[in-house]
Amino acid sequence: MHISYTGYYSSIRVLKYATNASGSWAISILADSYSSPPYDFHGYAKGGSIAIDSNNKVHISYVSYSTNKHSSSSWLDYITNASNSWTVYTKIDYQFLSAIEENSIALDSNNKAHISYFDGTNDDLKYATNASGSWVISTIDSAGSVGGDSSTAIDSNNKAHISYYDYSNDDLKYATNASGSWVISTIDSAGSVGGDSSTALDSNNKAHISYFDGTNADLKYMTNSSGFWEASVIDIYGTVGGNDSNSSVEVAPNNKLHISYYDGTNKDLKYATNVSGLWISSTVDSLEDVGDRSSIAADLNNAIHISYVYRQGDNQAIKYATNSSGSWVTSIIDSRLPYAAYYSSPSIAIDSSNNVHISYYAGWPDNDLKYATNVSGSWFISTIDSTGSVGVFTSMVIDSNNKAHISYFDDTNQDLKYATNASGSWITSIIDSTGNVGAYTSIALDSNNNAHISYTGYYSSIRVLKYATNTSGSWVISTIDSGGGTTSIDVDLNDRVHISYFDGTNDDLKYATNASGSWIISTIDSAGSVGWYSSMALDSNNKVHISYYNSSNGDLKYATNNSCGRHNHKQRNRPCRSNSLDFQQ
């Protein structure tokens, strides 16, 4: 991983660079006001944009400012280690008494740089490239005040595609030289739209753009993959993905995203996917009150399977929906749940034969951990643990031998428990019994079928995020962070752990990973009360995808770890909602 970012030291901002290419994180200062070359001596640096070439060398564009406190002169700079060491920065463009802002860099197949940026003197979108061997600067759009929040992508023909914000008209615009000359289009003008855009191209050189709708405070998505521009919004109507409910996200084998969630306004099970290239939402089940506590999984044929709760008065049932036949089919798995209530939370998993496995909590009068599977061709239900009130917050995965592993909460003794049939019969065990522990469990397996469990512990009035694993042969328990809440865990292709969770102290969505060798904690979203009921999945590129609930406005939200920076132009400050789109083949 390679990251460029800004550091603040007293009144000085510096450009910094971090990489874990050696196996551990190494941090460098690339541009500041004190060091000798190759560092920048003009004052302070910010607004870095990074790209990695085919030789795994780093290219960064950024903005540096004059040390003269009475002026705001700025430079567009470029620095690279393509020669195996960081070379002296290159001054590409200069603005006197004004600011260059919001730059974006991309590389072509020859490892040449293409940079889009905002010219604060003339309020124009500009473009610089060294494709010819020397830097050439062009003004792409000068119609009004344009060029904010630009994002650049290069296609297979080494042509540029740029999305950007039109400040004058509050529109999303798009420019490309794919035809040989620059063509400019306004592609969305419905309200105040186009901020924080991010552009990616697919294998057919079609554009996919995510951006911010400032009028409705929505994340929007635009593509021309069908031959004309189409915009869409992931579901924002009513109370969706929350209301003491949850969403569940899955990355299918073809790297397409699938999200199941509860529509609290209409009390329906809903489903969203980007399998067509657009986010499309649909209602899967609308019979009575259905869809709460959903769990989603994809089989090897990319068919979708969802388990969820069905309520009719005081009676409840576990239901199952699948589109494996080409259309959605729903069925009741277990209807004997008179008071399964809030904590039924079925968890679904698919084995290598595309058989379905569901674990869930059967409430009063049973209060048991139960398990259902259709391995035999029809549904078979069994009780796994009936010692006390057990099975709340169940989470299940299937290993490479098609054996089940379940983490769950023992409400009677307030312990974290674990059940597996890996030996051929069900064995249950207590993993953590120190205090009130085991709520909001989530389980994942690594490549050796070792278990990794995230969960919440309560100590007096303090909640903490905890983690347990048996990778060493016995269970090892760690406290990762304070303020834990609902959790979701996954393991990447390198057997590193990733956890999304709700920080109950600050009402934020947080993320923890040991991918670098030690635990690193980040706040992903802090805009309002966000992060409840998160569900996380990793794709084949180890990219993180998280769906979660915004309880401030009742919306379903989605986050990925392909993040972009937000840099406001003076007197054009708008809420910073950074987003980034990584198109998955």
C-alpha positions as CSV (number, residue, x, y, z in Angstrom):
1,M,0.0,0.0,0.0
2,H,1.2,3.5,-0.8
3,I,-0.4,6.6,0.8
4,S,0.3,10.3,0.3
5,Y,-1.1,12.8,2.8
6,T,-0.7,16.1,4.6
7,G,0.9,16.5,8.0
8,Y,0.4,19.6,10.2
9,Y,3.3,20.8,12.4
10,S,2.6,24.1,14.2
11,S,1.7,26.4,11.3
12,I,3.5,24.3,8.7
13,R,1.9,21.7,6.4
14,V,4.1,19.1,4.8
15,L,3.6,16.4,2.2
16,K,4.2,12.9,3.7
17,Y,4.3,9.5,2.2
18,A,3.8,6.1,3.8
19,T,4.2,2.6,2.5
20,N,4.2,-1.0,3.8
21,A,6.0,-2.4,0.7
22,S,8.8,-3.7,2.9
23,G,6.3,-5.5,5.3
24,S,6.2,-2.7,7.8
25,W,5.2,0.9,7.6
26,A,7.9,3.4,6.5
27,I,7.1,7.1,6.6
28,S,8.9,9.9,4.7
29,I,8.5,13.7,4.4
30,L,8.6,14.5,0.7
31,A,7.9,18.2,0.8
32,D,8.4,20.8,3.6
33,S,9.9,24.2,4.2
34,Y,13.0,23.3,6.1
35,S,14.8,20.5,4.4
36,S,17.2,20.5,1.5
37,P,16.3,19.2,-1.9
38,P,14.5,17.1,-3.0
39,Y,12.2,18.8,-0.5
40,D,10.1,21.8,-1.3
41,F,11.3,25.1,0.2
42,H,8.4,27.3,-0.7
43,G,6.4,27.0,2.5
44,Y,4.0,24.2,3.0
45,A,2.5,21.5,0.9
46,K,-0.9,19.8,0.7
47,G,-3.4,18.2,-1.7
48,G,-1.3,15.2,-2.7
49,S,-2.6,12.7,-5.3
50,I,-0.8,9.4,-5.8
51,A,-0.5,6.8,-8.6
52,I,1.6,3.7,-8.9
53,D,3.2,2.7,-12.2
54,S,3.8,-0.7,-13.7
55,N,7.2,-0.9,-12.0
56,N,5.6,-0.3,-8.6
57,K,7.1,3.2,-8.5
58,V,5.3,6.1,-7.0
59,H,4.2,9.3,-8.7
60,I,2.7,12.2,-6.6
61,S,1.2,15.5,-7.6
62,Y,0.6,18.1,-4.9
63,V,0.3,21.8,-4.2
64,S,3.0,23.9,-2.5
65,Y,2.6,27.4,-1.1
66,S,4.8,30.5,-0.6
67,T,6.3,31.2,2.8
68,N,5.3,34.8,2.3
69,K,2.4,35.2,4.7
70,H,1.1,38.1,2.7
71,S,0.5,36.2,-0.4
72,S,-1.2,32.9,-1.4
73,S,1.0,32.1,-4.4
74,S,1.0,28.4,-5.2
75,W,2.7,25.8,-7.4
76,L,1.5,22.5,-8.8
77,D,4.4,20.1,-8.1
78,Y,5.3,16.6,-9.1
79,I,7.7,14.1,-7.5
80,T,8.5,10.5,-8.2
81,N,10.9,7.7,-7.2
82,A,10.8,6.1,-10.6
83,S,14.6,6.4,-10.8
84,N,14.8,4.4,-7.5
85,S,15.2,7.4,-5.3
86,W,13.1,10.5,-4.7
87,T,14.1,13.0,-7.3
88,V,14.0,16.8,-7.0
89,Y,10.4,17.9,-7.3
90,T,9.2,19.4,-10.6
91,K,7.4,22.7,-10.7
92,I,4.6,22.3,-13.3
93,D,2.5,25.4,-12.9
94,Y,2.5,28.6,-10.8
95,Q,-0.3,30.9,-9.7
96,F,0.6,34.3,-8.2
97,L,-1.6,35.6,-5.4
98,S,-4.0,32.7,-5.9
99,A,-4.4,29.0,-5.3
100,I,-4.0,25.8,-7.3
101,E,-6.4,23.3,-5.7
102,E,-7.9,19.8,-6.0
103,N,-5.4,18.0,-8.2
104,S,-5.7,14.4,-9.4
105,I,-3.0,12.2,-11.0
106,A,-3.2,9.1,-13.2
107,L,-0.7,7.2,-15.3
108,D,-0.8,5.9,-18.8
109,S,0.5,2.6,-20.1
110,N,3.9,4.2,-20.7
111,N,4.0,5.4,-17.0
112,K,3.6,9.0,-18.1
113,A,1.7,11.3,-15.7
114,H,-1.6,13.1,-16.4
115,I,-2.8,15.6,-13.9
116,S,-6.1,17.6,-13.7
117,Y,-6.3,20.5,-11.3
118,F,-8.2,23.7,-10.5
119,D,-6.6,27.0,-11.6
120,G,-7.6,29.5,-8.8
121,T,-6.5,32.5,-10.8
122,N,-8.8,32.0,-13.8
123,D,-11.3,29.6,-12.1
124,D,-10.6,27.0,-14.9
125,L,-10.1,23.3,-15.2
126,K,-6.5,22.7,-16.3
127,Y,-4.6,19.6,-17.4
128,A,-0.9,18.8,-17.4
129,T,1.0,15.8,-18.9
130,N,4.6,14.8,-19.6
131,A,3.4,12.2,-22.2
132,S,5.5,13.9,-24.9
133,G,8.7,13.9,-22.7
134,S,8.2,17.4,-21.3
135,W,5.4,19.0,-19.4
136,V,2.5,20.4,-21.5
137,I,-0.2,22.5,-19.8
138,S,-3.7,23.0,-21.3
139,T,-6.9,24.7,-20.2
140,I,-9.7,22.2,-20.7
141,D,-12.7,24.2,-19.5
142,S,-13.0,27.9,-18.8
143,A,-16.8,28.4,-18.9
144,G,-17.5,30.0,-15.6
145,S,-15.8,28.8,-12.4
146,V,-15.1,25.1,-13.2
147,G,-12.7,22.3,-12.3
148,G,-13.3,21.7,-8.6
149,D,-12.9,18.2,-7.1
150,S,-11.5,16.8,-10.3
151,S,-10.7,13.1,-10.8
152,T,-8.6,11.7,-13.7
153,A,-8.5,8.3,-15.2
154,I,-6.6,7.0,-18.3
155,D,-8.1,4.5,-20.7
156,S,-6.4,1.7,-22.6
157,N,-5.6,4.1,-25.5
158,N,-3.8,6.5,-23.1
159,K,-6.7,9.0,-23.4
160,A,-7.8,11.0,-20.4
161,H,-11.2,11.1,-18.7
162,I,-11.9,13.8,-16.1
163,S,-14.9,14.3,-13.9
164,Y,-15.2,17.6,-12.1
165,Y,-17.4,20.2,-10.4
166,D,-18.9,23.3,-12.0
167,Y,-19.0,25.9,-9.2
168,S,-21.0,28.4,-11.3
169,N,-23.9,26.0,-12.0
170,D,-23.5,23.4,-9.3
171,D,-23.2,20.7,-11.9
172,L,-21.2,17.5,-12.5
173,K,-19.1,17.8,-15.7
174,Y,-17.0,15.4,-17.7
175,A,-14.2,16.0,-20.2
176,T,-12.3,13.5,-22.4
177,N,-9.9,13.6,-25.3
178,A,-10.8,10.1,-26.3
179,S,-11.9,11.3,-29.8
180,G,-8.6,13.1,-30.3
181,S,-9.8,16.5,-29.1
182,W,-11.3,17.6,-25.8
183,V,-15.1,17.1,-25.5
184,I,-16.9,18.6,-22.5
185,S,-20.3,17.6,-21.2
186,T,-22.6,18.4,-18.3
187,I,-23.7,15.0,-17.2
188,D,-25.8,15.9,-14.1
189,S,-27.5,19.2,-13.3
190,A,-30.3,18.1,-11.0
191,G,-29.7,20.3,-8.0
192,S,-26.3,21.0,-6.5
193,V,-24.3,17.9,-7.7
194,G,-20.8,16.9,-8.6
195,G,-18.7,17.5,-5.6
196,D,-16.1,15.0,-4.4
197,S,-16.2,13.1,-7.7
198,S,-14.2,10.0,-8.3
199,T,-13.8,8.3,-11.7
200,A,-12.8,4.8,-12.8
201,L,-12.9,3.1,-16.2
202,D,-13.8,-0.4,-17.0
203,S,-12.3,-2.8,-19.5
204,N,-14.4,-1.2,-22.3
205,N,-13.1,2.3,-21.4
206,K,-16.5,3.2,-20.1
207,A,-16.6,5.7,-17.2
208,H,-18.0,5.1,-13.7
209,I,-18.2,8.1,-11.5
210,S,-19.3,8.5,-7.8
211,Y,-20.1,12.0,-6.6
212,F,-22.0,14.0,-4.0
213,D,-25.5,15.3,-4.4
214,G,-25.4,18.4,-2.1
215,T,-29.1,19.1,-2.5
216,N,-30.3,15.8,-1.0
217,A,-27.1,14.8,0.8
218,D,-26.8,11.6,-1.2
219,L,-24.0,9.6,-2.8
220,K,-24.8,9.3,-6.5
221,Y,-23.3,7.2,-9.2
222,M,-23.1,7.9,-13.0
223,T,-22.0,5.7,-15.9
224,N,-22.0,5.7,-19.7
225,S,-21.5,1.9,-19.9
226,S,-24.8,1.5,-21.8
227,G,-23.8,4.1,-24.4
228,F,-25.5,7.0,-22.7
229,W,-25.2,8.6,-19.2
230,E,-27.3,7.1,-16.4
231,A,-27.4,8.3,-12.8
232,S,-28.5,6.3,-9.8
233,V,-28.7,6.6,-6.0
234,I,-28.3,3.7,-3.5
235,D,-31.6,3.6,-1.6
236,I,-32.2,6.7,0.6
237,Y,-35.9,6.7,0.8
238,G,-37.6,6.1,4.2
239,T,-35.8,4.4,7.0
240,V,-33.6,1.8,5.4
241,G,-30.7,-0.4,6.7
242,G,-31.3,0.5,10.3
243,N,-34.1,1.2,12.8
244,D,-32.7,-1.4,15.2
245,S,-32.2,-3.6,12.1
246,N,-29.2,-4.2,10.0
247,S,-27.8,-4.5,6.5
248,S,-25.6,-7.3,5.2
249,V,-23.1,-7.1,2.4
250,E,-21.5,-9.8,0.2
251,V,-18.9,-9.7,-2.5
252,A,-19.8,-12.4,-5.0
253,P,-17.1,-14.5,-6.8
254,N,-17.3,-12.1,-9.7
255,N,-16.5,-9.1,-7.4
256,K,-20.0,-7.6,-7.7
257,L,-21.6,-6.2,-4.5
258,H,-24.9,-7.4,-3.0
259,I,-26.6,-5.8,0.0
260,S,-29.7,-7.1,1.9
261,Y,-31.5,-4.7,4.3
262,Y,-34.7,-3.9,6.1
263,D,-37.0,-1.1,4.9
264,G,-38.3,0.1,8.3
265,T,-40.9,2.4,6.7
266,N,-42.6,-0.3,4.6
267,K,-41.4,-3.3,6.7
268,D,-40.0,-5.1,3.7
269,L,-36.9,-7.1,2.9
270,K,-34.9,-5.1,0.2
271,Y,-31.9,-5.9,-1.8
272,A,-29.4,-3.7,-3.7
273,T,-26.7,-4.7,-6.1
274,N,-24.3,-3.1,-8.6
275,V,-24.1,-6.2,-10.8
276,S,-25.3,-4.2,-13.8
277,G,-22.8,-1.4,-13.2
278,L,-25.5,0.7,-11.5
279,W,-26.9,0.4,-8.0
280,I,-30.3,-1.1,-8.3
281,S,-32.6,-1.6,-5.3
282,S,-35.6,-4.0,-5.3
283,T,-38.1,-5.5,-2.8
284,V,-37.6,-9.2,-2.2
285,D,-40.3,-9.9,0.3
286,S,-43.2,-7.7,1.4
287,L,-45.5,-10.2,3.1
288,E,-46.4,-8.7,6.6
289,D,-43.3,-7.5,8.5
290,V,-40.3,-9.1,6.9
291,G,-36.6,-8.5,6.4
292,D,-35.3,-7.6,9.8
293,R,-31.9,-9.1,10.8
294,S,-31.0,-10.2,7.3
295,S,-27.8,-12.1,6.4
296,I,-26.7,-12.5,2.8
297,A,-24.3,-14.9,1.0
298,A,-23.4,-15.7,-2.6
299,D,-22.7,-19.1,-3.9
300,L,-20.2,-20.2,-6.5
301,N,-22.6,-19.5,-9.3
302,N,-23.1,-15.9,-8.1
303,A,-26.6,-16.7,-7.0
304,I,-27.8,-14.9,-3.8
305,H,-29.1,-16.4,-0.6
306,I,-30.7,-14.4,2.3
307,S,-31.9,-15.4,5.7
308,Y,-34.1,-13.0,7.7
309,V,-36.8,-12.6,10.3
310,Y,-40.6,-12.7,9.6
311,R,-43.0,-11.2,12.1
312,Q,-46.8,-11.4,12.4
313,G,-48.0,-10.1,15.7
314,D,-46.2,-11.9,18.5
315,N,-45.3,-14.8,16.2
316,Q,-42.0,-14.9,14.3
317,A,-40.2,-17.1,11.9
318,I,-36.9,-17.6,10.1
319,K,-37.3,-17.1,6.4
320,Y,-35.0,-17.7,3.4
321,A,-34.9,-16.1,0.0
322,T,-32.8,-17.0,-3.1
323,N,-32.6,-16.0,-6.7
324,S,-30.8,-19.2,-7.7
325,S,-33.6,-20.1,-10.1
326,G,-33.4,-16.8,-11.9
327,S,-36.1,-15.1,-9.8
328,W,-36.7,-14.6,-6.1
329,V,-38.2,-17.5,-4.2
330,T,-39.0,-17.2,-0.5
331,S,-39.8,-19.9,2.1
332,I,-40.2,-20.3,5.8
333,I,-37.5,-22.4,7.5
334,D,-38.7,-22.4,11.1
335,S,-42.0,-21.0,12.2
336,R,-41.8,-22.1,15.9
337,L,-40.4,-18.9,17.2
338,P,-43.2,-17.2,19.3
339,Y,-40.9,-14.7,21.0
340,A,-37.6,-14.9,19.1
341,A,-37.7,-11.1,19.1
342,Y,-34.8,-8.8,18.6
343,Y,-32.0,-11.2,18.9
344,S,-33.0,-14.0,16.5
345,S,-30.4,-12.6,14.0
346,P,-30.0,-15.6,11.6
347,S,-26.6,-16.0,10.0
348,I,-26.2,-17.6,6.6
349,A,-23.3,-19.3,4.9
350,I,-22.9,-21.4,1.7
351,D,-20.6,-24.4,1.3
352,S,-18.6,-25.4,-1.7
353,S,-21.5,-27.6,-3.0
354,N,-23.8,-24.5,-2.8
355,N,-25.7,-25.9,0.1
356,V,-27.2,-23.5,2.6
357,H,-26.4,-23.3,6.3
358,I,-28.3,-21.0,8.8
359,S,-27.7,-20.5,12.5
360,Y,-30.1,-18.6,14.6
361,Y,-31.5,-18.0,18.1
362,A,-34.8,-19.6,19.1
363,G,-36.3,-17.4,21.8
364,W,-38.6,-18.2,24.6
365,P,-39.6,-20.8,25.6
366,D,-36.6,-22.6,24.0
367,N,-33.8,-19.9,24.3
368,D,-31.5,-22.2,22.2
369,L,-28.9,-22.0,19.5
370,K,-30.4,-23.7,16.4
371,Y,-29.0,-24.7,13.1
372,A,-30.8,-25.4,9.8
373,T,-29.3,-26.8,6.5
374,N,-30.6,-28.2,3.2
375,V,-27.5,-30.4,2.7
376,S,-29.7,-33.5,2.4
377,G,-32.0,-31.8,-0.2
378,S,-34.6,-30.7,2.3
379,W,-34.4,-28.5,5.3
380,F,-33.2,-30.1,8.5
381,I,-33.2,-28.3,11.9
382,S,-31.2,-29.2,14.9
383,T,-30.5,-27.7,18.4
384,I,-26.8,-27.1,18.9
385,D,-26.7,-25.6,22.4
386,S,-29.6,-25.5,25.0
387,T,-27.6,-24.9,28.2
388,G,-29.3,-21.7,29.5
389,S,-30.3,-18.9,27.2
390,V,-27.8,-19.3,24.4
391,G,-27.5,-18.3,20.7
392,V,-28.0,-14.6,20.8
393,F,-25.8,-12.6,18.3
394,T,-25.0,-15.8,16.3
395,S,-22.6,-15.6,13.4
396,M,-21.6,-18.6,11.2
397,V,-19.0,-19.5,8.5
398,I,-18.3,-22.7,6.6
399,D,-14.8,-24.0,6.2
400,S,-13.0,-25.6,3.2
401,N,-14.3,-29.0,4.4
402,N,-17.9,-27.8,4.5
403,K,-18.0,-27.8,8.3
404,A,-19.7,-25.1,10.2
405,H,-18.2,-22.7,12.8
406,I,-20.5,-20.6,15.0
407,S,-19.8,-17.8,17.5
408,Y,-22.6,-16.7,19.8
409,F,-23.5,-15.1,23.1
410,D,-24.5,-17.0,26.3
411,D,-27.0,-14.6,27.8
412,T,-27.3,-16.6,31.0
413,N,-23.6,-16.5,31.9
414,Q,-22.7,-13.5,29.7
415,D,-20.0,-15.5,27.9
416,L,-18.7,-15.8,24.4
417,K,-19.2,-19.3,23.1
418,Y,-18.2,-21.2,20.0
419,A,-19.6,-24.3,18.3
420,T,-18.3,-26.4,15.4
421,N,-19.0,-29.8,13.8
422,A,-15.5,-29.9,12.3
423,S,-14.8,-33.2,14.1
424,G,-18.0,-34.8,12.7
425,S,-20.2,-34.0,15.7
426,W,-21.1,-30.7,17.4
427,I,-18.8,-29.5,20.1
428,T,-19.5,-26.3,22.1
429,S,-17.0,-24.4,24.2
430,I,-16.6,-21.2,26.2
431,I,-14.1,-18.8,24.6
432,D,-14.3,-15.8,26.9
433,S,-15.9,-15.5,30.3
434,T,-14.2,-12.5,31.8
435,G,-17.0,-10.1,32.6
436,N,-20.0,-9.5,30.4
437,V,-18.5,-10.5,27.0
438,G,-19.7,-12.0,23.7
439,A,-22.4,-9.5,22.4
440,Y,-22.4,-8.6,18.7
441,T,-20.2,-11.5,17.7
442,S,-18.9,-12.0,14.1
443,I,-16.8,-14.9,12.9
444,A,-14.5,-15.5,10.0
445,L,-12.0,-18.2,9.0
446,D,-8.5,-17.9,7.5
447,S,-6.9,-20.2,4.9
448,N,-6.1,-22.8,7.5
449,N,-9.7,-22.9,8.8
450,N,-8.6,-21.1,12.0
451,A,-11.4,-19.0,13.6
452,H,-11.3,-15.3,14.2
453,I,-14.0,-13.7,16.3
454,S,-14.8,-10.0,17.0
455,Y,-17.2,-9.1,19.8
456,T,-18.1,-6.6,22.4
457,G,-17.2,-6.7,26.1
458,Y,-18.9,-4.7,28.9
459,Y,-17.0,-3.7,32.0
460,S,-18.9,-1.4,34.3
461,S,-20.1,1.4,32.0
462,I,-17.3,0.8,29.5
463,R,-17.7,-1.1,26.2
464,V,-14.7,-2.5,24.4
465,L,-14.0,-4.2,21.1
466,K,-12.5,-7.6,21.7
467,Y,-11.0,-10.2,19.4
468,A,-10.4,-14.0,19.8
469,T,-8.5,-16.4,17.6
470,N,-7.3,-20.0,17.8
471,T,-4.6,-19.7,15.2
472,S,-1.9,-20.8,17.7
473,G,-3.8,-23.9,18.6
474,S,-5.5,-22.4,21.7
475,W,-7.7,-19.4,22.1
476,V,-5.9,-16.0,22.5
477,I,-8.0,-13.0,23.5
478,S,-7.2,-9.4,22.9
479,T,-8.8,-6.0,23.5
480,I,-8.6,-3.9,20.4
481,D,-10.3,-0.6,21.2
482,S,-12.6,1.0,23.6
483,G,-16.2,2.0,22.8
484,G,-17.2,-1.2,21.0
485,G,-20.6,-1.9,19.6
486,T,-21.9,-4.0,16.7
487,T,-19.0,-5.7,14.9
488,S,-18.3,-7.4,11.6
489,I,-15.1,-9.3,10.8
490,D,-13.4,-10.7,7.7
491,V,-10.0,-12.2,6.9
492,D,-8.1,-11.3,3.7
493,L,-6.1,-13.5,1.3
494,N,-3.0,-12.9,3.4
495,D,-4.8,-14.2,6.6
496,R,-4.9,-10.7,8.0
497,V,-7.9,-9.5,10.0
498,H,-10.3,-6.6,9.2
499,I,-13.0,-5.5,11.6
500,S,-15.7,-2.8,11.2
501,Y,-17.5,-1.7,14.3
502,F,-19.7,0.9,16.0
503,D,-17.9,3.2,18.4
504,G,-20.7,3.7,21.0
505,T,-18.8,6.4,22.8
506,N,-18.6,8.8,19.8
507,D,-21.3,7.3,17.6
508,D,-18.9,6.7,14.7
509,L,-18.1,3.9,12.3
510,K,-14.6,2.6,13.0
511,Y,-12.3,0.1,11.4
512,A,-9.4,-2.0,12.8
513,T,-7.0,-4.2,10.9
514,N,-3.7,-6.0,11.6
515,A,-2.8,-6.1,7.9
516,S,0.5,-4.2,8.7
517,G,1.4,-6.7,11.4
518,S,0.0,-4.7,14.3
519,W,-3.5,-3.3,15.0
520,I,-4.3,0.0,13.2
521,I,-7.6,1.8,14.1
522,S,-9.3,4.3,11.9
523,T,-12.5,6.3,12.1
524,I,-14.3,5.8,8.7
525,D,-17.4,7.9,9.2
526,S,-18.2,10.4,11.9
527,A,-21.0,12.5,10.2
528,G,-23.8,12.1,12.7
529,S,-24.6,8.9,14.5
530,V,-23.3,6.3,12.1
531,G,-21.9,2.8,12.1
532,W,-24.6,0.7,13.7
533,Y,-25.2,-2.8,12.3
534,S,-22.2,-2.7,9.9
535,S,-21.5,-5.6,7.6
536,M,-18.1,-6.1,6.0
537,A,-16.8,-8.1,3.1
538,L,-13.5,-8.3,1.3
539,D,-13.1,-8.7,-2.4
540,S,-10.5,-10.7,-4.3
541,N,-8.2,-7.6,-4.2
542,N,-8.5,-7.4,-0.4
543,K,-10.5,-4.3,-0.7
544,V,-12.9,-3.6,2.1
545,H,-16.7,-3.0,1.5
546,I,-18.9,-2.0,4.5
547,S,-22.6,-1.4,4.6
548,Y,-24.0,0.3,7.7
549,Y,-26.8,2.4,9.2
550,N,-27.0,6.2,9.7
551,S,-29.4,6.6,12.6
552,S,-29.3,10.4,12.3
553,N,-31.4,10.3,9.1
554,G,-32.4,6.6,8.8
555,D,-30.2,5.9,5.7
556,L,-28.3,2.9,4.5
557,K,-24.7,3.9,3.8
558,Y,-21.8,2.2,2.1
559,A,-18.0,2.7,2.5
560,T,-15.0,1.3,0.8
561,N,-11.3,1.8,1.6
562,N,-10.5,3.4,-1.8
563,S,-10.7,6.9,-0.2
564,C,-9.9,10.2,-1.7
565,G,-8.9,13.5,-0.1
566,R,-11.2,16.6,0.0
567,H,-9.6,20.0,-0.4
568,N,-12.0,23.0,-0.3
569,H,-11.3,26.0,-2.5
570,K,-11.5,29.3,-0.7
571,Q,-15.0,30.8,-0.4
572,R,-16.4,27.6,-1.9
573,N,-16.5,25.5,1.2
574,R,-19.0,22.7,1.2
575,P,-19.4,19.7,3.5
576,C,-16.5,17.3,2.9
577,R,-17.9,13.9,2.0
578,S,-15.0,12.1,0.5
579,N,-15.8,9.0,-1.6
580,S,-14.0,6.9,-4.1
581,L,-15.0,4.3,-6.6
582,D,-12.9,1.3,-7.5
583,F,-14.4,-0.5,-10.5
584,Q,-14.1,-4.3,-10.0
585,Q,-14.0,-6.4,-13.2
